[in-house]
Amino acid sequence: MLNSDENRNKIIKSFPKLVGDKDFKIVGDQSPNYNCFAWAANHKDTIWQPMRIGLRPLHRLDGVSFDWPFDAAEDTKLSTMIMIFSKLGYKECSDGEYEEGFRKVVLYGTEEEVTHAGRQLVNGKEKGKWTSKLGLSFEIIHGDPTTIEGKDYGLVISYLRMPFP
């Protein structure tokens, strides 16, 4: 079962703060077809990773696609990630609190590098909660962006938002 104790415990080993997150649940199977950066931008068909412009996009024989959007620099620096999300309509904001009429994205890492991205849900019973794609592993919902801070992803380093109809 997807949200089994076994799967949850695997994730909690890497993200121990999820133990206290009442909203934590696994909602999507492991998939090699997309990663957290694409997921935060609402894409489930491409792995977003820095690539030379001449190689973009790259399609493997197994059907997995790799790309790096908008002629962005070949890195995951905070300035690069903010530029990518700004091309999608996002602007930096001060926090991850839910605001009606806005989509939000959270970026994790260090001052030098973004290591993970998640997004806030804007519809249904999960509205205001956060969703993350854990590398090529599971999709999860968590109530607070800080519950997945730690050794794997670092700290929350930026929030961005865009108007949402």
C-alpha positions in Angstrom: 0.0 0.0 0.0 1.3 3.4 -1.0 0.9 5.2 2.4 2.0 2.2 4.4 4.0 2.4 7.6 6.9 0.8 5.8 7.0 3.5 3.1 6.3 6.3 5.6 9.2 5.1 7.8 11.6 5.1 4.8 10.8 8.7 4.2 10.9 9.7 7.9 14.4 8.3 8.1 15.5 11.0 5.8 13.1 13.7 7.1 12.6 13.1 10.8 10.6 16.3 11.3 7.7 14.6 9.4 7.0 12.5 12.5 5.1 15.5 14.0 3.4 16.6 10.8 -0.2 15.5 11.0 -0.7 16.2 7.3 2.2 14.0 6.1 1.1 11.3 3.7 2.4 9.6 0.6 0.2 10.4 -2.4 2.1 9.3 -5.4 4.2 6.3 -6.4 7.9 6.5 -7.1 8.6 7.6 -10.6 11.7 8.1 -12.7 9.8 10.4 -15.1 10.0 13.7 -13.2 11.7 15.4 -10.2 11.0 18.0 -7.6 11.9 21.0 -9.8 9.5 19.9 -12.6 6.9 18.9 -10.0 7.0 22.4 -8.3 6.3 23.9 -11.7 3.3 21.4 -12.1 5.0 19.1 -14.7 5.0 15.3 -14.4 6.6 14.4 -17.7 10.2 15.7 -17.5 13.2 15.7 -15.2 14.4 19.3 -14.9 18.2 19.4 -14.4 20.9 21.7 -15.6 21.9 20.9 -19.2 23.8 22.6 -22.0 21.5 24.5 -24.3 22.5 22.4 -27.3 21.4 19.2 -25.5 18.0 20.4 -24.5 15.7 18.5 -24.4 17.1 15.0 -24.1 14.9 11.9 -24.6 16.2 8.6 -23.4 15.2 5.3 -25.2 13.1 4.4 -22.1 11.0 7.5 -22.7 12.3 9.6 -19.9 12.8 13.2 -20.9 15.4 15.7 -19.5 15.2 19.4 -19.9 16.3 22.7 -18.3 13.8 25.5 -19.2 14.0 29.0 -20.6 17.7 28.9 -21.7 18.5 29.1 -18.0 22.1 29.0 -16.8 23.5 25.4 -16.3 23.3 25.5 -12.5 20.9 25.4 -9.6 21.9 28.6 -8.0 19.2 30.5 -6.2 19.3 33.3 -8.8 18.8 30.7 -11.6 15.9 29.1 -9.9 14.2 32.4 -9.2 14.7 33.3 -12.9 13.1 30.0 -14.0 10.1 30.4 -11.8 9.8 34.2 -12.6 9.4 33.1 -16.3 6.4 31.1 -15.1 4.9 34.1 -13.4 6.2 33.8 -9.9 7.7 36.6 -7.8 9.6 36.3 -4.5 7.4 36.6 -1.3 8.0 36.6 2.4 6.5 33.4 3.6 4.7 30.2 2.9 1.3 31.1 4.4 -1.6 30.2 2.3 -3.0 33.2 0.4 -6.3 32.9 -1.5 -5.7 33.6 -5.2 -2.0 32.7 -5.2 0.1 29.6 -6.0 3.3 29.3 -4.0 6.6 27.5 -4.5 9.3 26.9 -1.9 13.0 26.5 -2.6 15.4 24.6 -0.3 19.1 24.5 -0.1 22.0 26.7 0.8 23.1 30.2 -0.2 25.0 28.6 -3.1 22.6 26.0 -4.4 18.9 25.0 -4.6 18.5 21.3 -3.8 14.7 20.9 -3.7 11.5 22.6 -4.6 7.9 22.1 -3.5 4.6 23.7 -4.2 1.5 24.7 -2.2 -1.8 23.1 -3.1 -4.5 25.5 -4.1 -7.6 23.2 -4.5 -9.7 20.7 -2.7 -9.4 19.4 0.9 -5.6 19.7 0.8 -5.7 23.4 0.0 -2.9 25.3 1.8 -0.8 22.2 2.4 2.5 21.5 0.6 3.5 18.8 -1.9 7.0 17.6 -2.7 8.4 15.0 -5.1 11.2 13.4 -3.3 13.8 13.1 -6.0 12.8 10.1 -8.2 10.9 8.6 -5.2 7.4 9.3 -3.8 5.2 12.4 -4.0 4.1 13.5 -0.5 1.9 16.0 1.1 3.2 17.8 4.2 1.6 20.6 6.2 4.6 22.8 6.7 7.5 23.4 4.3 10.0 23.2 7.2 9.2 19.6 8.0 11.4 18.4 5.2 14.3 20.7 6.1 17.5 18.8 7.0 20.6 17.1 5.8 19.1 16.0 2.4 17.6 19.3 1.2 19.0 22.0 3.5 16.8 24.8 4.7 13.9 26.8 3.2 15.8 29.6 1.4 13.0 31.3 -0.7 9.3 31.5 -1.2 7.7 32.6 -4.5 4.1 33.2 -5.5 2.0 34.0 -8.5 -1.6 34.9 -9.0 -3.9 32.0 -9.6 -7.5 32.4 -10.9 
